[in-house]
Amino acid sequence: NLVVALIAMPATIATGYLSFHFNYGHKWTKTFKAKQLLSFTMFGLTLIAVIIHWIAPGNIETPGFWLHAYMFLVFLLAPIVGATGYLGGTITFPR
């Protein structure tokens, strides 16, 4: 799932940029700044999680550093995904 999410993220970031460009005329608001920060943070953390899973596939299943690092990143991604989705919704469907 993380690999598919990682592959899809550039397209979702691009659509957010297009909305920012065409619908909002490049007006930097706190919402856009926060969304951009969260989007790139989410991309980076997802990339790191996928790399950890690839470099330590056997160690990811046994307790230890790699499992803890991987699980930390995955649990850290949950609120970031939620916040990014919420901000994207406020951009797409303003009040």
Order of alpha helices (4+ residues) and beta strands (2+ residues): alpha-alpha-alpha
